[in-house]
């Protein structure tokens, strides 16, 4: 669904100007905090700035779905006790919508494994994909319809599928007289 995964920090590097105007570089002196996966201070800042919700693809989808008159919950847990949240949640019709980032969820078309610390990242992405499938299974078992979209998919196409699914499930739930 086009665009980046969210706004990025405006800071460009670890160089800072002190009171004397001299520029110091923090990169040589930087030590990763204990347990950190970061290979540099810049990489750590960049990764911390990536949004987990309200990304550009999510906002585009939400805007189009809202314009169709549908109302939904944002970043809500579909099931009690479930630590996972759906990007859009339609409780009455039991439709959960997820907009997955190509990097974080291992898009078969766009995922490129990082060259730095590849073991960590491959395991991380594999865990994310496994968690996604587990979430899909648990929700389906509880009677939910799960819709997953990649961030690169056109928002209008995704919104049309969401609107159709919610309206169809509403129609199925209403008794016909």
JOTAUR-V307025 format. One record per run of one state. SS is the DSSP state (A for helix, B for strand, O for the rest). FROM is the first residue (numbers start at 1). TO is the last residue. If there is no record, write none. Layout:
BEGIN
SS&FROM&TO + SS&FROM&TO
END
This chain:
BEGIN
O&1&14 + B&15&17 + O&18&22 + B&23&25 + O&26&40 + A&41&48 + O&49&55 + A&56&67 + O&68&72 + B&73&76 + O&77&85 + B&86&90 + O&91&94 + B&95&100 + O&101&117 + A&118&141 + O&142&144 + B&145&150 + O&151&154 + A&155&173 + O&174&177
END
